[in-house]
Amino acid sequence: MRQGALDANWGPHKCAVLEAYLADFSILHSDSLLCATWAAVRNESTQKGRPIGSADAWIAATALVLLAPLVTNNPKDYRHLDQLQLISAAAEQASDPVEVGGSRIPRRKSAYGGFLKYPCFDYRIA
């Protein structure tokens, strides 16, 4: 986010707003457990024929170390990792209609390439 602000030549006020926003988040520094988990994620991915990028492996490893679900709009990037719990707006069964208000409605494609679980809403995970 800070790089984006620099790249966009944000002024002092916008940068201060960003810093105030970021102050609400905790920073998890790498340690031996996180690094070992990152290596295990990369290894599992390679062994399964699904090489994972370094940044995605850090994201997955962090979720695993924190025992937290990973919220993503790209579940296909992580679905092969056995121990990782995923939360995503992309539906698993795209062909099945869903029931909304007593009516069965066919799923529709989302802007993310997957299908929306509830087609009458535009779910976005921030």
Secondary structure, 3 states (H helix, E strand, C coil): CHHHHHHCCCCHHHHHHHHHHHCCCCCCCCCHHHHHHHHHHHHHHHHCCCCCCHHHHHHHHHHHHHCCCEECCCHHHCCCCCCCCEECCECCCCCCCEEECCEEECCCECCCCCEECCCCCCCCCC
